[in-house]
Amino acid sequence: MNVDLGNALETTPGLTTETLDRLDDRVAAAHERIAAGMDDDEFGYAALNLPETADADAIYAAVDEFDRPAAVLTVGIGGSALGAATLANALESDVDAYFLDNVDPDDTRRLLADLPLDDTVVNVVSKSGTTAETLANFLVVREAMADAGVDWTERTLVTTGESGNLRELADRHDLPSLPVPDGVPGRFSALSTVGLAVAALQGHDVEAVLAGGREGMASLSGSLYESPAYAYGAATYALAERGALTNAVMPYAESLETFAEWFAQLWAESLGKDGLGQTPVRALGATDQHSQLQLYRAGPPDKLVSLIRPAEREAVSIPETDLDGLAYLGGSSLGGLLDAEFEATEASLAAAGVPNVRVEIDRVDERSLGELLYEMEAACVLYGELASVSTFTQPAVEWGKKAARGLLGGGDFAEADAVADKRELRID
């Protein structure tokens, strides 16, 4: 991964080289804290050790329990699904991947009706084994399999912690299982069993993903000028401090659209604390040049646009045409057109004084994706250190979980009582 900060200099809001030079001393101190946390395998910081601690062989052994399936269905939510979905949606496979990461009844019904349940592996993921949405969906899936005459115990892989409902279930039915690593929040778990089991089931090279993560790990240093991850983390932090409170993440590759969803959780849940943080917005180039770019270029000066692309793409030629107005397209390629759109958007934003940062990976493959995921996690951790927020907690999320559980009769939680206090102003 490489990062170009040139279009974030002298913009509104914006940075200067002097700003970055001053910030570099703080980056060095933050790097020391991050490195110490990694050395001690502290909660949260342990995620940055995953490229070295994740066991690819154990993942392969667990999925080898199943013949090559037609499909894999992951039942999880948030960090239990988005890392796996990022890899699955970016990489081609003849094994289709689906994700039940919401409890919308219509969507669940449609999905289960279309799946070949007798040739689908169900990958149920919850560290605690108590996540209400995940367990509810799993119970629905299990019933659908039974109704279809499928023995769910022969088609289920469990990824969970050392204790809890799912661990008890796996032990009772002798299900293949993988451990969720200790000390790793869900949104930082893409390079663990949580994110990599689906990749293995789809036939992807898990070790290559981890090798990319190790490349990102090796690039961390005490200077933002030597580390793409820290350059991105430091620049986004500094821009947010100057008013760029929205970060529009815009990959120019359809295969990276889910990456923007993964990034949104990572950034929002990690950094939105104590009245601070930077709101991530998901966009897709070139599609959203025709829907969102107008706002980014001419709206309030409170945005950073992060433009992401692979340096190499498959070539799909554009045929020659005898239409005069379209002759300039003939002989070019769709990839060339997309790159031109990318660079035009960069220039458009820069001309309007809107800060934008270019992030490039070599290509969309296992190694580059592993590096991208790792370095964005490291960038997020650095941002959190610079902002002095508790990067690895999510108290607002836990509040909502308790309220919902209380409403469903899953315990006595004060948070559920707050629902009765809702103010109303109805207009019928």
Disulfide bonds with the S-S distance in Angstrom:
none
